[in-house]
Amino acid sequence: MKLSERQKKIVEIVKVQQPLSGEKISELLDISRATLRSDLSFLTLVGILKATPKVGYTYSGTDLETLFFFDTFRKEVAEIMTSPVLVSHDSYIQDAIITLFMYDADVLYVIDEEKLLLGIMSRKDLLRASLNSNINSTPVAVCMTRMPHIKTCHKNMNILEAAALLQDYAIDSLPIVDEEDERKILGSVTKSALLDYIIQQARSAEVNREEE
């Protein structure tokens, strides 16, 4: 998120001389009210300015860094979800391990014949199973966490809520499931994808700040 030069001037004027009416701001900037209207609407919408009837515009004290935080974490997980790596319920642990490393996945999702979610396996689950089982003949069902003991989320959950679930339950991934059918898997959100997204957004914000 980046403010235009005119929006920056508006914020600075309001900071110093608040409260100010829209008419007074347009007079100080020597631009028409019509030209100013969209800028004031934007600054009010994002929370940098407050508009009070019969009083005018005041500075809220909110800066772009704060807005960056809310803008980043209120986005829905649908924006960062990835395709889930799936294995069939009749696969053996050896097959699952090969699939895990082939796709460099954090977790594997176990599905039935109708491609509905049955369970989930992490790298740790597969490591433990490989130490205690014959991986060539042991089915994945032995080491997977089964539904309904799996934490899930929906596409419209915001990123902060998803991050809290990952942290609170010490898990690496959340399957994104259909709201009407919790066993229908649509995607996945992982700790690594979440971290990549946050770093990307932070770098973008830093570039914008340097260009200002």
WOGILIN-V256865 format. One record per run of one state. SS is the DSSP state (hx for helix, st for strand, lp for the rest). FROM is the first residue (numbers start at 0). TO is the last residue. If there is no record, write none. Layout:
BEGIN
<<SS;FROM;TO> <SS;FROM;TO>>
END
This chain:
BEGIN
<<lp;0;3> <hx;4;16> <lp;17;18> <st;19;19> <lp;20;20> <hx;21;28> <lp;29;31> <hx;32;44> <lp;45;47> <st;48;51> <lp;52;54> <st;55;58> <lp;59;62> <hx;63;72> <lp;73;74> <st;75;75> <hx;76;78> <lp;79;80> <st;81;81> <lp;82;84> <st;85;87> <lp;88;90> <st;91;91> <hx;92;101> <lp;102;105> <st;106;110> <lp;111;114> <st;115;121> <hx;122;131> <lp;132;137> <st;138;138> <hx;139;141> <lp;142;143> <st;144;145> <lp;146;150> <st;151;152> <lp;153;156> <st;157;157> <hx;158;167> <lp;168;171> <st;172;176> <lp;177;182> <st;183;189> <hx;190;210> <lp;211;211>>
END
